[in-house]
Amino acid sequence: MHSTADQLAQHVVAHMMQQDLFSQWLGIEVLEVREGYSRIAMSIRPEMVNGFGIVHGGVSFSLADSAFAFACNNRNQLSMALDTSINFTHPVRVGDRLTAEALELHHGKSTGLYQISIHNQVQKLVAQFKGLCYRTDKTLIDP
């Protein structure tokens, strides 16, 4: 049974996803949402390759950034990125299926800290992302 907070989180993320044309273009699928948490996935397409024949780092960053956004906004409190960083630990190739899991490390009144791990289809860590958000007093959907 999902808690009321988790139900709100799922509703907020569904609303965000409807409006998020970039995440839709990436082919992101929302797998799981709980308060302060998200898990999403996408498959890597040929047009995502850079000049070195591996997937552009911006693709992995964008997947992590979407997981970050879904986790830090899902309490229905508009939150924006203040600082982010990513470490690439393994190359990503066309055909890979990536899963990003966003964990909330700190939930403060005005800031939140999140760690997002990205794994490929064989559970190899391909990137580690950290994001700090600023929380506003605006809501994303009507309560």
N, CA, C and O atoms as a MOPAC input file, in Angstrom:
PM7 MOZYME 1SCF
protein

 N      0.83700 1    -1.19200 1     0.00000 1
 C      0.00000 1     0.00000 1     0.00000 1
 C      0.87900 1     1.25100 1     0.00000 1
 O      1.80400 1     1.37900 1     0.80200 1
 N      0.57300 1     2.15800 1    -0.90600 1
 C      1.33000 1     3.40100 1    -0.99600 1
 C      0.79100 1     4.42100 1    -0.00300 1
 O     -0.41600 1     4.50800 1     0.22500 1
 N      1.69500 1     5.18500 1     0.58100 1
 C      1.28800 1     6.24600 1     1.48500 1
 C      0.72000 1     7.41000 1     0.68200 1
 O      0.91300 1     7.49400 1    -0.53100 1
 N      0.01800 1     8.30400 1     1.37000 1
 C     -0.51800 1     9.50300 1     0.73500 1
 C      0.61200 1    10.33500 1     0.14400 1
 O      0.46500 1    10.88600 1    -0.94700 1
 N      1.74700 1    10.43600 1     0.85300 1
 C      2.90000 1    11.19000 1     0.35300 1
 C      3.43200 1    10.57900 1    -0.93600 1
 O      3.78600 1    11.30500 1    -1.86500 1
 N      3.49100 1     9.24600 1    -1.00200 1
 C      3.96400 1     8.57700 1    -2.21500 1
 C      2.97900 1     8.75700 1    -3.36100 1
 O      3.38900 1     8.89700 1    -4.51300 1
 N      1.69400 1     8.75500 1    -3.05900 1
 C      0.68300 1     8.98200 1    -4.10000 1
 C      0.81100 1    10.39300 1    -4.66700 1
 O      0.71900 1    10.58100 1    -5.88000 1
 N      1.02400 1    11.38200 1    -3.80600 1
 C      1.24300 1    12.74400 1    -4.26300 1
 C      2.49900 1    12.79700 1    -5.13500 1
 O      2.49100 1    13.41800 1    -6.19800 1
 N      3.57300 1    12.15000 1    -4.69300 1
 C      4.83100 1    12.13000 1    -5.44500 1
 C      4.61100 1    11.57000 1    -6.84600 1
 O      5.12400 1    12.12500 1    -7.81800 1
 N      3.86400 1    10.49200 1    -6.96100 1
 C      3.58700 1     9.87200 1    -8.26100 1
 C      2.75400 1    10.79500 1    -9.14100 1
 O      2.99400 1    10.89000 1   -10.34500 1
 N      1.79100 1    11.46500 1    -8.55700 1
 C      0.93400 1    12.39600 1    -9.29700 1
 C      1.75600 1    13.58500 1    -9.81400 1
 O      1.59700 1    13.99700 1   -10.96300 1
 N      2.62400 1    14.12700 1    -8.97300 1
 C      3.47000 1    15.26100 1    -9.36200 1
 C      4.40100 1    14.85600 1   -10.50700 1
 O      4.53400 1    15.59300 1   -11.48400 1
 N      5.04000 1    13.70000 1   -10.39700 1
 C      5.97200 1    13.25700 1   -11.43800 1
 C      5.23200 1    12.96600 1   -12.74300 1
 O      5.75000 1    13.26100 1   -13.82000 1
 N      4.04300 1    12.39900 1   -12.66600 1
 C      3.25300 1    12.17400 1   -13.88500 1
 C      2.96300 1    13.50800 1   -14.57100 1
 O      3.05300 1    13.61200 1   -15.79500 1
 N      2.61900 1    14.52000 1   -13.78900 1
 C      2.37000 1    15.86100 1   -14.32300 1
 C      3.65400 1    16.43900 1   -14.94200 1
 O      3.62500 1    16.99800 1   -16.03800 1
 N      4.77500 1    16.29500 1   -14.22500 1
 C      6.04200 1    16.79400 1   -14.74400 1
 C      6.38400 1    16.12100 1   -16.06800 1
 O      6.80200 1    16.78500 1   -17.01700 1
 N      6.20900 1    14.82100 1   -16.13200 1
 C      6.56100 1    14.05400 1   -17.32800 1
 C      5.70200 1    14.48200 1   -18.52000 1
 O      6.19100 1    14.52300 1   -19.64800 1
 N      4.43300 1    14.79700 1   -18.28000 1
 C      3.54800 1    15.26400 1   -19.35400 1
 C      4.08200 1    16.55200 1   -19.97100 1
 O      3.95000 1    16.76600 1   -21.17600 1
 N      4.68400 1    17.40900 1   -19.15000 1
 C      5.17800 1    18.71400 1   -19.59900 1
 C      6.63200 1    18.66200 1   -20.08700 1
 O      7.09700 1    19.60800 1   -20.72200 1
 N      7.34000 1    17.59400 1   -19.80600 1
 C      8.78700 1    17.50200 1   -20.04100 1
 C      9.07700 1    16.88200 1   -21.41000 1
 O      9.31200 1    15.67900 1   -21.52800 1
 N      9.05300 1    17.72000 1   -22.42500 1
 C      9.25900 1    17.23500 1   -23.78700 1
 C     10.66600 1    16.68000 1   -23.98800 1
 O     10.85000 1    15.76100 1   -24.78600 1
 N     11.65800 1    17.21200 1   -23.28900 1
 C     13.02600 1    16.71200 1   -23.41800 1
 C     13.14000 1    15.28200 1   -22.88300 1
 O     13.71500 1    14.41800 1   -23.54500 1
 N     12.59900 1    15.03100 1   -21.69500 1
 C     12.62800 1    13.67100 1   -21.15000 1
 C     11.84800 1    12.71500 1   -22.04300 1
 O     12.24300 1    11.56200 1   -22.21900 1
 N     10.74900 1    13.19100 1   -22.60100 1
 C      9.99200 1    12.36100 1   -23.54900 1
 C     10.84600 1    12.04100 1   -24.77300 1
 O     10.87300 1    10.89700 1   -25.22600 1
 N     11.54900 1    13.04700 1   -25.31400 1
 C     12.39600 1    12.84700 1   -26.49100 1
 C     13.51100 1    11.84800 1   -26.20500 1
 O     13.87400 1    11.04500 1   -27.06400 1
 N     14.05800 1    11.90500 1   -24.97700 1
 C     15.09600 1    10.94600 1   -24.59600 1
 C     14.54400 1     9.51700 1   -24.50300 1
 O     15.30500 1     8.55100 1   -24.56100 1
 N     13.23700 1     9.39000 1   -24.36200 1
 C     12.62400 1     8.06900 1   -24.21100 1
 C     12.61800 1     7.59000 1   -22.77200 1
 O     12.58400 1     6.38600 1   -22.51400 1
 N     12.65100 1     8.52000 1   -21.84000 1
 C     12.68500 1     8.16600 1   -20.42100 1
 C     11.37400 1     7.53100 1   -19.98400 1
 O     10.28700 1     7.99700 1   -20.32500 1
 N     11.50900 1     6.46100 1   -19.22500 1
 C     10.36800 1     5.77300 1   -18.61200 1
 C     10.48900 1     5.92200 1   -17.09800 1
 O     11.55300 1     5.69000 1   -16.52400 1
 N      9.40200 1     6.30700 1   -16.46700 1
 C      9.37200 1     6.39600 1   -15.00700 1
 C      9.04100 1     5.00600 1   -14.47400 1
 O      7.98200 1     4.45500 1   -14.77500 1
 N      9.94900 1     4.44200 1   -13.68400 1
 C      9.77200 1     3.09300 1   -13.15300 1
 C      9.20400 1     3.08400 1   -11.74200 1
 O      8.36300 1     2.25000 1   -11.40600 1
 N      9.67300 1     4.02600 1   -10.91400 1
 C      9.23600 1     4.04200 1    -9.50500 1
 C      9.40300 1     5.44300 1    -8.94500 1
 O     10.40100 1     6.11700 1    -9.19900 1
 N      8.41900 1     5.86500 1    -8.18800 1
 C      8.47000 1     7.17300 1    -7.52900 1
 C      7.93700 1     7.01400 1    -6.11200 1
 O      6.86000 1     6.46000 1    -5.88800 1
 N      8.71000 1     7.50900 1    -5.17600 1
 C      8.28100 1     7.64400 1    -3.78300 1
 C      8.71800 1     9.02400 1    -3.33100 1
 O      9.53600 1     9.66200 1    -3.99300 1
 N      8.19600 1     9.48200 1    -2.23900 1
 C      8.58400 1    10.78700 1    -1.72300 1
 C     10.10900 1    10.88500 1    -1.61400 1
 O     10.73900 1    10.08700 1    -0.91900 1
 N     10.69900 1    11.87400 1    -2.30900 1
 C     12.13300 1    12.08100 1    -2.26700 1
 C     12.95700 1    11.06600 1    -3.03900 1
 O     14.17400 1    11.00700 1    -2.86000 1
 N     12.33300 1    10.26600 1    -3.89000 1
 C     13.00900 1     9.16300 1    -4.58800 1
 C     12.43500 1     9.01800 1    -5.99000 1
 O     11.24300 1     9.23200 1    -6.20900 1
 N     13.29300 1     8.65300 1    -6.93400 1
 C     12.80200 1     8.26900 1    -8.25300 1
 C     13.75400 1     7.25900 1    -8.88400 1
 O     14.95200 1     7.24200 1    -8.60400 1
 N     13.18800 1     6.43000 1    -9.73500 1
 C     13.97400 1     5.47800 1   -10.53400 1
 C     13.39600 1     5.51600 1   -11.93500 1
 O     12.20600 1     5.27200 1   -12.13800 1
 N     14.25800 1     5.82900 1   -12.91000 1
 C     13.82500 1     5.96900 1   -14.29400 1
 C     14.79200 1     5.21400 1   -15.19800 1
 O     15.88000 1     4.83100 1   -14.76800 1
 N     14.39600 1     5.00300 1   -16.44700 1
 C     15.24800 1     4.25500 1   -17.37100 1
 C     15.08300 1     4.78400 1   -18.78700 1
 O     14.10300 1     5.45200 1   -19.11500 1
 N     16.06300 1     4.46600 1   -19.61000 1
 C     15.99900 1     4.79400 1   -21.03400 1
 C     16.92800 1     3.86700 1   -21.80500 1
 O     17.87300 1     3.30700 1   -21.25000 1
 N     16.64300 1     3.71600 1   -23.09000 1
 C     17.49400 1     2.93600 1   -23.98400 1
 C     18.29400 1     3.88800 1   -24.86600 1
 O     17.79300 1     4.93200 1   -25.28300 1
 N     19.52500 1     3.52300 1   -25.14200 1
 C     20.44100 1     4.37100 1   -25.90300 1
 C     20.27000 1     4.12100 1   -27.39900 1
 O     20.31100 1     2.98500 1   -27.87100 1
 N     20.07400 1     5.23200 1   -28.13400 1
 C     19.84000 1     5.17900 1   -29.57900 1
 C     21.09600 1     5.62000 1   -30.34700 1
 O     21.96100 1     6.28900 1   -29.78200 1
 N     21.20000 1     5.25000 1   -31.62900 1
 C     22.39300 1     5.59400 1   -32.43100 1
 C     22.69800 1     7.08700 1   -32.50200 1
 O     23.87000 1     7.46200 1   -32.54200 1
 N     21.69300 1     7.94500 1   -32.51900 1
 C     21.95000 1     9.38500 1   -32.63900 1
 C     22.50600 1     9.99400 1   -31.35000 1
 O     22.75100 1    11.20000 1   -31.30600 1
 N     22.71000 1     9.20000 1   -30.31400 1
 C     23.25700 1     9.68600 1   -29.05300 1
 C     24.77200 1     9.50800 1   -28.96300 1
 O     25.37600 1     9.82500 1   -27.93900 1
 N     25.38400 1     9.00200 1   -30.03600 1
 C     26.82600 1     8.73700 1   -30.06200 1
 C     27.59500 1    10.02200 1   -30.37400 1
 O     27.15900 1    10.82800 1   -31.19700 1
 N     28.73800 1    10.20800 1   -29.71300 1
 C     29.60800 1    11.35600 1   -29.99600 1
 C     30.64900 1    10.98100 1   -31.05000 1
 O     30.60200 1     9.89000 1   -31.61900 1
 N     31.58100 1    11.88500 1   -31.30300 1
 C     32.61000 1    11.67100 1   -32.31300 1
 C     33.61200 1    10.58300 1   -31.97500 1
 O     34.40500 1    10.19500 1   -32.83300 1
 N     33.59800 1    10.08500 1   -30.76100 1
 C     34.50400 1     9.00700 1   -30.35700 1
 C     33.85100 1     7.63100 1   -30.46800 1
 O     34.47700 1     6.61700 1   -30.15900 1
 N     32.60100 1     7.59500 1   -30.90600 1
 C     31.91500 1     6.31800 1   -31.06800 1
 C     31.29100 1     5.78200 1   -29.78900 1
 O     30.81900 1     4.64600 1   -29.75400 1
 N     31.28600 1     6.59700 1   -28.73600 1
 C     30.59400 1     6.21300 1   -27.50000 1
 C     29.49100 1     7.23900 1   -27.25800 1
 O     29.44600 1     8.28100 1   -27.91200 1
 N     28.62500 1     6.94300 1   -26.33800 1
 C     27.49200 1     7.82600 1   -26.08500 1
 C     27.98000 1     9.12900 1   -25.44700 1
 O     28.82900 1     9.11700 1   -24.55700 1
 N     27.43900 1    10.22900 1   -25.90900 1
 C     27.77500 1    11.56500 1   -25.40600 1
 C     27.46600 1    11.63800 1   -23.91200 1
 O     26.40500 1    11.19800 1   -23.47000 1
 N     28.38900 1    12.18900 1   -23.14700 1
 C     28.20500 1    12.29800 1   -21.69900 1
 C     26.96200 1    13.07600 1   -21.30700 1
 O     26.39400 1    12.85600 1   -20.23700 1
 N     26.54000 1    13.99000 1   -22.17900 1
 C     25.34000 1    14.76500 1   -21.90600 1
 C     24.08800 1    13.91600 1   -21.82700 1
 O     23.11700 1    14.30600 1   -21.18000 1
 N     24.09500 1    12.76300 1   -22.47300 1
 C     22.93900 1    11.86400 1   -22.42000 1
 C     22.81200 1    11.27700 1   -21.01700 1
 O     21.73200 1    11.28800 1   -20.42700 1
 N     23.91900 1    10.76600 1   -20.49000 1
 C     23.90500 1    10.22600 1   -19.12000 1
 C     23.58400 1    11.32900 1   -18.12100 1
 O     22.82100 1    11.11700 1   -17.17900 1
 N     24.17100 1    12.51800 1   -18.33000 1
 C     23.89600 1    13.64900 1   -17.44600 1
 C     22.40500 1    13.98500 1   -17.47200 1
 O     21.80200 1    14.21900 1   -16.42500 1
 N     21.81700 1    14.00900 1   -18.65300 1
 C     20.39900 1    14.36200 1   -18.78100 1
 C     19.49700 1    13.34100 1   -18.09900 1
 O     18.50500 1    13.70900 1   -17.47000 1
 N     19.83600 1    12.06500 1   -18.22300 1
 C     19.06300 1    11.03200 1   -17.53500 1
 C     19.13300 1    11.26000 1   -16.02300 1
 O     18.11000 1    11.23700 1   -15.33900 1
 N     20.33600 1    11.47800 1   -15.51000 1
 C     20.50600 1    11.72200 1   -14.07300 1
 C     19.78200 1    12.99500 1   -13.64400 1
 O     19.17100 1    13.03500 1   -12.57700 1
 N     19.85100 1    14.02700 1   -14.47200 1
 C     19.20900 1    15.29900 1   -14.14900 1
 C     17.69600 1    15.13900 1   -14.07200 1
 O     17.05100 1    15.75800 1   -13.22500 1
 N     17.12600 1    14.32200 1   -14.93800 1
 C     15.68100 1    14.06600 1   -14.87100 1
 C     15.32200 1    13.30500 1   -13.59800 1
 O     14.33400 1    13.63100 1   -12.94000 1
 N     16.11900 1    12.29200 1   -13.24700 1
 C     15.86600 1    11.55000 1   -12.00100 1
 C     15.95900 1    12.48900 1   -10.80600 1
 O     15.15100 1    12.40500 1    -9.88100 1
 N     16.94200 1    13.37800 1   -10.82400 1
 C     17.13500 1    14.39300 1    -9.78700 1
 C     15.89300 1    15.28100 1    -9.69600 1
 O     15.36100 1    15.49900 1    -8.60800 1
 N     15.43900 1    15.78700 1   -10.83100 1
 C     14.26400 1    16.67100 1   -10.84800 1
 C     13.02700 1    15.96500 1   -10.30800 1
 O     12.26800 1    16.54800 1    -9.53400 1
 N     12.82100 1    14.71600 1   -10.71100 1
 C     11.63800 1    13.98300 1   -10.25800 1
 C     11.69600 1    13.72100 1    -8.75200 1
 O     10.66900 1    13.76000 1    -8.07500 1
 N     12.88700 1    13.45500 1    -8.23100 1
 C     13.01800 1    13.18700 1    -6.79200 1
 C     12.88200 1    14.45600 1    -5.95700 1
 O     12.23300 1    14.43600 1    -4.91100 1
 N     13.47600 1    15.54600 1    -6.39800 1
 C     13.47800 1    16.74100 1    -5.54300 1
 C     12.20800 1    17.57700 1    -5.65900 1
 O     11.94700 1    18.42000 1    -4.80100 1
 N     11.41900 1    17.35700 1    -6.70400 1
 C     10.17800 1    18.12100 1    -6.87700 1
 C      8.92900 1    17.36000 1    -6.45500 1
 O      7.84500 1    17.94200 1    -6.41200 1
 N      9.05400 1    16.08100 1    -6.14400 1
 C      7.84300 1    15.26700 1    -6.01300 1
 C      7.04800 1    15.46200 1    -4.72500 1
 O      6.02900 1    14.80300 1    -4.51600 1
 N      7.50600 1    16.35500 1    -3.87200 1
 C      6.67600 1    16.74500 1    -2.72000 1
 C      5.74800 1    17.90900 1    -3.09500 1
 O      5.07800 1    18.48600 1    -2.23800 1
 N      5.72300 1    18.24100 1    -4.39100 1
 C      4.90100 1    19.34100 1    -4.92400 1
 C      5.41900 1    20.70200 1    -4.45400 1
 O      4.64600 1    21.63300 1    -4.22500 1
 N      6.73400 1    20.79300 1    -4.31700 1
 C      7.39300 1    22.04800 1    -3.96700 1
 C      8.43400 1    22.30900 1    -5.05400 1
 O      9.45000 1    21.61800 1    -5.13700 1
 N      8.16200 1    23.33200 1    -5.89700 1
 C      9.04500 1    23.63200 1    -7.01600 1
 C     10.47600 1    23.82300 1    -6.53000 1
 O     10.76200 1    24.68400 1    -5.69900 1
 N     11.36500 1    22.99600 1    -7.07200 1
 C     12.77200 1    23.01200 1    -6.67900 1
 C     13.62600 1    23.10800 1    -7.93300 1
 O     13.31300 1    22.50700 1    -8.96000 1
 N     14.70600 1    23.87100 1    -7.83700 1
 C     15.59000 1    24.07300 1    -8.97800 1
 C     17.01800 1    23.71200 1    -8.60600 1
 O     17.43500 1    23.87600 1    -7.46000 1
 N     17.76000 1    23.22000 1    -9.58600 1
 C     19.14800 1    22.83600 1    -9.36600 1
 C     19.99200 1    24.05800 1    -9.02100 1
 O     19.93500 1    25.08000 1    -9.70500 1
 N     20.76600 1    23.93900 1    -7.96500 1
 C     21.76400 1    24.94800 1    -7.58800 1
 C     23.15300 1    24.51800 1    -8.03700 1
 O     23.94600 1    25.33900 1    -8.49600 1
 N     23.44000 1    23.23800 1    -7.90200 1
 C     24.75200 1    22.72200 1    -8.24400 1
 C     24.61900 1    21.24000 1    -8.57700 1
 O     23.89800 1    20.50300 1    -7.90300 1
 N     25.31600 1    20.81600 1    -9.61500 1
 C     25.32600 1    19.40200 1    -9.98300 1
 C     26.73400 1    19.02000 1   -10.40300 1
 O     27.52400 1    19.86100 1   -10.83000 1
 N     27.03000 1    17.74500 1   -10.27500 1
 C     28.29500 1    17.21300 1   -10.79100 1
 C     28.08500 1    15.75200 1   -11.15500 1
 O     27.20600 1    15.07600 1   -10.61900 1
 N     28.90900 1    15.28700 1   -12.07300 1
 C     28.79900 1    13.89300 1   -12.50400 1
 C     30.19000 1    13.31500 1   -12.70200 1
 O     31.11600 1    14.00500 1   -13.12900 1
 N     30.31400 1    12.04700 1   -12.38500 1
 C     31.52800 1    11.28700 1   -12.65700 1
 C     31.13200 1    10.14100 1   -13.57900 1
 O     30.19500 1     9.39400 1   -13.29600 1
 N     31.85400 1    10.01400 1   -14.67800 1
 C     31.60800 1     8.92900 1   -15.63100 1
 C     32.56800 1     7.79700 1   -15.30000 1
 O     33.78400 1     7.98700 1   -15.30200 1
 N     32.02700 1     6.62600 1   -15.01800 1
 C     32.86200 1     5.51900 1   -14.55900 1
 C     33.03000 1     4.40200 1   -15.58100 1
 O     33.91300 1     3.55600 1   -15.43600 1
 N     32.18100 1     4.39200 1   -16.62000 1
 C     32.24200 1     3.32400 1   -17.62300 1
 C     31.57000 1     3.83700 1   -18.89400 1
 O     30.53600 1     4.50100 1   -18.81400 1
 N     32.13900 1     3.54100 1   -20.07000 1
 C     31.50900 1     4.03800 1   -21.29600 1
 C     30.13500 1     3.42500 1   -21.53900 1
 O     29.85900 1     2.28500 1   -21.16300 1
 N     29.28600 1     4.22100 1   -22.18200 1
 C     27.93300 1     3.78800 1   -22.54300 1
 C     27.90200 1     3.62200 1   -24.05100 1
 O     28.46800 1     4.43200 1   -24.78400 1
 N     27.23800 1     2.57000 1   -24.51400 1
 C     27.19800 1     2.23200 1   -25.93600 1
 C     25.76000 1     2.18000 1   -26.44500 1
 O     24.81000 1     2.02800 1   -25.67700 1
 N     25.63500 1     2.30900 1   -27.75100 1
 C     24.32800 1     2.17800 1   -28.39100 1
 C     23.74700 1     0.81500 1   -28.03900 1
 O     24.44400 1    -0.20000 1   -28.07600 1
 N     22.46200 1     0.80700 1   -27.69800 1
 C     21.78000 1    -0.42500 1   -27.31400 1
 C     21.74400 1    -0.65300 1   -25.81800 1
 O     20.95700 1    -1.46900 1   -25.33900 1
 N     22.59000 1     0.06000 1   -25.05900 1
 C     22.55600 1    -0.07700 1   -23.60300 1
 C     21.22400 1     0.43200 1   -23.06400 1
 O     20.61700 1     1.34100 1   -23.63100 1
 N     20.78900 1    -0.15400 1   -21.98700 1
 C     19.61400 1     0.33200 1   -21.25900 1
 C     20.11600 1     0.84100 1   -19.91800 1
 O     20.68600 1     0.09100 1   -19.12500 1
 N     19.89500 1     2.12900 1   -19.67900 1
 C     20.37600 1     2.75600 1   -18.45600 1
 C     19.23900 1     2.97600 1   -17.47700 1
 O     18.12500 1     3.33000 1   -17.86300 1
 N     19.53400 1     2.76200 1   -16.21200 1
 C     18.59100 1     3.02700 1   -15.13100 1
 C     19.24400 1     4.00000 1   -14.16400 1
 O     20.37100 1     3.78700 1   -13.71800 1
 N     18.52400 1     5.07000 1   -13.84500 1
 C     19.01400 1     6.06700 1   -12.89100 1
 C     18.15500 1     6.00900 1   -11.64000 1
 O     16.92600 1     6.03700 1   -11.71500 1
 N     18.80800 1     5.92800 1   -10.49400 1
 C     18.11100 1     5.88600 1    -9.21000 1
 C     18.54500 1     7.08700 1    -8.38200 1
 O     19.72700 1     7.25200 1    -8.08200 1
 N     17.57800 1     7.92400 1    -8.01600 1
 C     17.84100 1     9.13200 1    -7.23500 1
 C     17.47000 1     8.89900 1    -5.77900 1
 O     16.32500 1     8.58100 1    -5.45700 1
 N     18.45400 1     9.06300 1    -4.90700 1
 C     18.25700 1     8.91400 1    -3.46500 1
 C     18.42100 1    10.26800 1    -2.79200 1
 O     19.35500 1    11.01300 1    -3.09100 1
 N     17.52300 1    10.57300 1    -1.90000 1
 C     17.59100 1    11.82200 1    -1.14600 1
 C     18.53400 1    11.64100 1     0.03600 1
 O     18.32300 1    10.77900 1     0.88900 1
 N     19.58300 1    12.47000 1     0.07200 1
 C     20.53400 1    12.42900 1     1.17900 1
 C     20.18700 1    13.43700 1     2.26100 1
 O     20.47900 1    13.22400 1     3.43800 1
 N     19.55700 1    14.54800 1     1.85100 1
 C     19.18900 1    15.60700 1     2.79500 1
 C     17.94000 1    16.30200 1     2.28400 1
 O     17.87200 1    16.68500 1     1.11600 1
 N     16.94800 1    16.46800 1     3.15800 1
 C     15.72500 1    17.20700 1     2.82400 1
 C     15.59500 1    18.35300 1     3.81300 1
 O     15.11400 1    18.17900 1     4.93300 1
 N     16.03000 1    19.52300 1     3.38000 1
 C     15.93600 1    20.70100 1     4.22600 1
 C     14.78800 1    21.58800 1     3.79000 1
 O     14.12800 1    21.33000 1     2.78300 1
 N     14.56100 1    22.63200 1     4.55900 1
 C     13.48100 1    23.56700 1     4.24900 1
 C     13.72700 1    24.28000 1     2.92200 1
 O     12.80000 1    24.46400 1     2.13300 1
 N     14.96300 1    24.67700 1     2.67500 1
 C     15.25000 1    25.42800 1     1.45300 1
 C     16.20300 1    24.72900 1     0.48800 1
 O     16.38400 1    25.20000 1    -0.63500 1
 N     16.80900 1    23.63100 1     0.89000 1
 C     17.70200 1    22.88900 1    -0.00500 1
 C     17.47900 1    21.39100 1     0.13300 1
 O     16.90400 1    20.91600 1     1.11200 1
 N     17.94100 1    20.67200 1    -0.85800 1
 C     17.90900 1    19.21800 1    -0.83300 1
 C     19.14600 1    18.68800 1    -1.52900 1
 O     19.61300 1    19.28300 1    -2.50000 1
 N     19.68200 1    17.58200 1    -1.04800 1
 C     20.86700 1    16.96900 1    -1.63300 1
 C     20.51000 1    15.55900 1    -2.09000 1
 O     19.90600 1    14.78900 1    -1.34400 1
 N     20.88800 1    15.23200 1    -3.31800 1
 C     20.51500 1    13.96300 1    -3.93300 1
 C     21.71600 1    13.30700 1    -4.58700 1
 O     22.60000 1    13.97300 1    -5.12500 1
 N     21.72500 1    11.97300 1    -4.52700 1
 C     22.74500 1    11.17400 1    -5.19300 1
 C     22.03700 1    10.29600 1    -6.21700 1
 O     21.08600 1     9.58500 1    -5.88900 1
 N     22.50400 1    10.35100 1    -7.45000 1
 C     21.88900 1     9.57900 1    -8.52200 1
 C     22.93100 1     8.63700 1    -9.09600 1
 O     23.98200 1     9.07200 1    -9.56500 1
 N     22.63800 1     7.34800 1    -9.05600 1
 C     23.50900 1     6.32400 1    -9.62900 1
 C     22.89400 1     5.84300 1   -10.93500 1
 O     21.69200 1     5.58800 1   -11.01100 1
 N     23.72900 1     5.72300 1   -11.96000 1
 C     23.26900 1     5.20300 1   -13.25100 1
 C     23.97400 1     3.88900 1   -13.52100 1
 O     25.20200 1     3.80600 1   -13.50600 1
 N     23.17400 1     2.86400 1   -13.76700 1
 C     23.68900 1     1.53300 1   -14.09200 1
 C     23.19800 1     1.11700 1   -15.47100 1
 O     22.13900 1     1.55300 1   -15.92300 1
 N     23.98000 1     0.26800 1   -16.13600 1
 C     23.53100 1    -0.28400 1   -17.41300 1
 C     22.77500 1    -1.58900 1   -17.18400 1
 O     22.50000 1    -1.97000 1   -16.04600 1
 N     22.44700 1    -2.25800 1   -18.26800 1
 C     21.61000 1    -3.45500 1   -18.19700 1
 C     22.27200 1    -4.63200 1   -17.48700 1
 O     21.58000 1    -5.57500 1   -17.10200 1
 N     23.59500 1    -4.60600 1   -17.30200 1
 C     24.27200 1    -5.67300 1   -16.55700 1
 C     24.68400 1    -5.19100 1   -15.16300 1
 O     25.57000 1    -5.76800 1   -14.53300 1
 N     24.02700 1    -4.12000 1   -14.68900 1
 C     24.22100 1    -3.54100 1   -13.35500 1
 C     25.60800 1    -2.95800 1   -13.14300 1
 O     26.06400 1    -2.84500 1   -12.00500 1
 N     26.28900 1    -2.58500 1   -14.23100 1
 C     27.58900 1    -1.91000 1   -14.12500 1
 C     27.33200 1    -0.41900 1   -13.91900 1
 O     26.56600 1     0.19600 1   -14.66100 1
 N     27.98200 1     0.15900 1   -12.90000 1
 C     27.85700 1     1.58800 1   -12.65000 1
 C     28.54600 1     2.33900 1   -13.78400 1
 O     29.74000 1     2.15800 1   -14.02100 1
 N     27.78200 1     3.18900 1   -14.48800 1
 C     28.35900 1     3.95000 1   -15.59900 1
 C     28.53600 1     5.42200 1   -15.25300 1
 O     29.32700 1     6.11500 1   -15.89200 1
 N     27.81000 1     5.90700 1   -14.24900 1
 C     27.96600 1     7.30500 1   -13.83400 1
 C     27.38600 1     7.50900 1   -12.44100 1
 O     26.46800 1     6.80700 1   -12.01700 1
 N     27.94800 1     8.49000 1   -11.74200 1
 C     27.49100 1     8.88200 1   -10.41100 1
 C     27.29200 1    10.39800 1   -10.43800 1
 O     28.20900 1    11.14400 1   -10.77900 1
 N     26.09300 1    10.84600 1   -10.08000 1
 C     25.69700 1    12.25000 1   -10.16600 1
 C     25.31300 1    12.72600 1    -8.77500 1
 O     24.71600 1    11.98300 1    -7.99600 1
 N     25.65700 1    13.96300 1    -8.47000 1
 C     25.22700 1    14.57200 1    -7.21000 1
 C     24.55300 1    15.88600 1    -7.54500 1
 O     25.05700 1    16.65500 1    -8.36300 1
 N     23.40800 1    16.15000 1    -6.91400 1
 C     22.68700 1    17.38500 1    -7.17600 1
 C     22.20800 1    18.05100 1    -5.89600 1
 O     21.71900 1    17.39700 1    -4.97500 1
 N     22.36100 1    19.36600 1    -5.86700 1
 C     21.86400 1    20.20100 1    -4.77800 1
 C     20.75600 1    21.07100 1    -5.35600 1
 O     20.95900 1    21.74100 1    -6.36800 1
 N     19.59000 1    21.06600 1    -4.72300 1
 C     18.47600 1    21.87700 1    -5.21800 1
 C     18.08700 1    22.94800 1    -4.20200 1
 O     18.35100 1    22.84600 1    -3.00400 1
 N     17.44800 1    23.97400 1    -4.74400 1
 C     16.86400 1    25.04300 1    -3.93600 1
 C     15.35900 1    24.89700 1    -4.00800 1
 O     14.80100 1    24.77700 1    -5.09900 1
 N     14.69800 1    24.90500 1    -2.87400 1
 C     13.24900 1    24.74600 1    -2.80500 1
 C     12.57000 1    26.11300 1    -2.72300 1
 O     12.92800 1    26.95100 1    -1.89500 1
 N     11.59300 1    26.32000 1    -3.59000 1
 C     10.83000 1    27.57000 1    -3.56600 1
 C      9.54800 1    27.33800 1    -2.77600 1
 O      9.31700 1    26.24700 1    -2.25500 1
 N      8.71900 1    28.37100 1    -2.69200 1
 C      7.42800 1    28.21200 1    -2.00400 1
 C      6.29500 1    27.99600 1    -3.01100 1
 O      5.12200 1    28.09600 1    -2.65200 1
 N      6.63900 1    27.70100 1    -4.26900 1
 C      5.63200 1    27.45800 1    -5.30500 1
 C      5.32900 1    25.96400 1    -5.40800 1
 O      6.17400 1    25.12500 1    -5.09800 1
 N      4.11500 1    25.64600 1    -5.84700 1
 C      3.72700 1    24.26200 1    -6.07100 1
 C      3.72500 1    23.97400 1    -7.58000 1
 O      3.67500 1    24.89600 1    -8.39400 1
 N      3.77700 1    22.71500 1    -7.93300 1
 C      3.75400 1    22.30700 1    -9.33800 1
 C      2.33100 1    21.98700 1    -9.78600 1
 O      1.96600 1    22.24000 1   -10.93500 1
 N      1.53600 1    21.43700 1    -8.88900 1
 C      0.14600 1    21.11300 1    -9.18900 1
 C     -0.72600 1    21.62500 1    -8.05700 1
 O     -0.25000 1    21.83700 1    -6.94100 1
 N     -1.99700 1    21.82100 1    -8.34700 1
 C     -2.91100 1    22.24800 1    -7.29500 1
 C     -3.08700 1    21.11800 1    -6.30000 1
 O     -3.31900 1    19.97200 1    -6.68700 1
 N     -2.97600 1    21.44100 1    -5.00900 1
 C     -3.08400 1    20.38200 1    -3.99100 1
 C     -4.48800 1    19.76200 1    -3.93700 1
 O     -4.73500 1    18.86200 1    -3.13400 1

